[in-house]
């Protein structure tokens, strides 16, 4: 059977809306997956600036290549596009559940 994955969201720490997270806090969390707004990447939404930062190189998400950029329009706007944000995250976390045509 398929192994169920469980994810913990840093928001469980009650740090408020749109917090600025310092490197120390992120290192303490040592997340398995990191989702960055695409606006934090370069013009193509890549996350190389984060992945190549030596401060973050010890994170499990970086070591396991699970740092992703997601569309800000899909993740932060209260609109009909929010459902696309859910799909974006699902595709990143569970790529085996989607075909190329989906």
One Martini backbone bead per residue (centre of mass of N, CA, C, O) as a GRO file, in nm:
protein
  102
    1UNK     BB    1   0.101   0.033   0.007
    2UNK     BB    2   0.059   0.354   0.065
    3UNK     BB    3   0.240   0.594   0.208
    4UNK     BB    4   0.181   0.808   0.459
    5UNK     BB    5   0.196   1.152   0.480
    6UNK     BB    6   0.322   1.400   0.709
    7UNK     BB    7   0.249   1.742   0.782
    8UNK     BB    8   0.406   2.033   0.909
    9UNK     BB    9   0.314   2.351   1.002
   10UNK     BB   10   0.445   2.646   1.112
   11UNK     BB   11   0.163   2.773   1.189
   12UNK     BB   12   0.137   2.610   1.460
   13UNK     BB   13   0.313   2.848   1.615
   14UNK     BB   14   0.173   3.123   1.613
   15UNK     BB   15   0.314   3.379   1.405
   16UNK     BB   16   0.119   3.474   1.203
   17UNK     BB   17   0.081   3.687   0.942
   18UNK     BB   18   0.323   3.715   0.732
   19UNK     BB   19   0.600   3.623   0.827
   20UNK     BB   20   0.927   3.679   0.925
   21UNK     BB   21   1.186   3.454   0.873
   22UNK     BB   22   1.450   3.339   1.022
   23UNK     BB   23   1.712   3.128   0.999
   24UNK     BB   24   1.696   3.005   1.282
   25UNK     BB   25   1.404   2.905   1.263
   26UNK     BB   26   1.439   2.725   1.014
   27UNK     BB   27   1.661   2.544   1.137
   28UNK     BB   28   1.486   2.438   1.371
   29UNK     BB   29   1.272   2.297   1.189
   30UNK     BB   30   1.372   2.127   0.954
   31UNK     BB   31   1.234   2.086   0.682
   32UNK     BB   32   1.114   1.872   0.424
   33UNK     BB   33   0.952   2.127   0.313
   34UNK     BB   34   0.963   2.409   0.078
   35UNK     BB   35   0.760   2.701   0.029
   36UNK     BB   36   0.789   2.945  -0.219
   37UNK     BB   37   0.744   3.227  -0.345
   38UNK     BB   38   0.807   3.318  -0.666
   39UNK     BB   39   0.910   3.613  -0.586
   40UNK     BB   40   1.187   3.487  -0.455
   41UNK     BB   41   1.281   3.443  -0.726
   42UNK     BB   42   1.342   3.449  -1.022
   43UNK     BB   43   1.196   3.497  -1.330
   44UNK     BB   44   1.134   3.160  -1.311
   45UNK     BB   45   1.104   3.070  -0.993
   46UNK     BB   46   1.353   2.991  -0.872
   47UNK     BB   47   1.563   2.851  -0.580
   48UNK     BB   48   1.880   2.892  -0.583
   49UNK     BB   49   1.934   3.100  -0.356
   50UNK     BB   50   1.852   2.899  -0.130
   51UNK     BB   51   2.009   2.635  -0.196
   52UNK     BB   52   2.302   2.801  -0.210
   53UNK     BB   53   2.282   2.860   0.083
   54UNK     BB   54   2.482   2.768   0.344
   55UNK     BB   55   2.274   2.791   0.576
   56UNK     BB   56   2.058   2.579   0.420
   57UNK     BB   57   2.223   2.306   0.350
   58UNK     BB   58   2.116   2.129   0.615
   59UNK     BB   59   1.848   2.091   0.513
   60UNK     BB   60   1.632   1.854   0.422
   61UNK     BB   61   1.500   1.997   0.179
   62UNK     BB   62   1.767   2.050   0.033
   63UNK     BB   63   1.896   1.763   0.030
   64UNK     BB   64   1.603   1.650  -0.110
   65UNK     BB   65   1.484   1.848  -0.320
   66UNK     BB   66   1.224   2.030  -0.147
   67UNK     BB   67   1.228   2.312  -0.309
   68UNK     BB   68   0.961   2.544  -0.382
   69UNK     BB   69   0.785   2.722  -0.624
   70UNK     BB   70   0.499   2.934  -0.596
   71UNK     BB   71   0.228   3.092  -0.686
   72UNK     BB   72   0.114   3.385  -0.565
   73UNK     BB   73  -0.167   3.397  -0.706
   74UNK     BB   74  -0.248   3.108  -0.577
   75UNK     BB   75  -0.171   3.169  -0.252
   76UNK     BB   76  -0.265   3.496  -0.170
   77UNK     BB   77  -0.531   3.510  -0.313
   78UNK     BB   78  -0.869   3.606  -0.301
   79UNK     BB   79  -0.984   3.361  -0.522
   80UNK     BB   80  -1.030   3.138  -0.779
   81UNK     BB   81  -0.707   3.059  -0.757
   82UNK     BB   82  -0.681   2.891  -0.493
   83UNK     BB   83  -0.729   2.609  -0.618
   84UNK     BB   84  -0.456   2.612  -0.771
   85UNK     BB   85  -0.281   2.607  -0.517
   86UNK     BB   86  -0.362   2.329  -0.424
   87UNK     BB   87  -0.264   2.187  -0.679
   88UNK     BB   88   0.029   2.275  -0.673
   89UNK     BB   89   0.097   2.134  -0.404
   90UNK     BB   90   0.009   1.850  -0.478
   91UNK     BB   91   0.213   1.815  -0.713
   92UNK     BB   92   0.468   1.848  -0.532
   93UNK     BB   93   0.401   1.625  -0.303
   94UNK     BB   94   0.225   1.426  -0.537
   95UNK     BB   95   0.329   1.344  -0.841
   96UNK     BB   96   0.219   1.038  -0.874
   97UNK     BB   97  -0.100   1.144  -0.900
   98UNK     BB   98   0.002   1.269  -1.175
   99UNK     BB   99  -0.026   1.344  -1.494
  100UNK     BB  100   0.081   1.515  -1.768
  101UNK     BB  101  -0.231   1.593  -1.852
  102UNK     BB  102  -0.335   1.739  -1.578
   0.00000   0.00000   0.00000
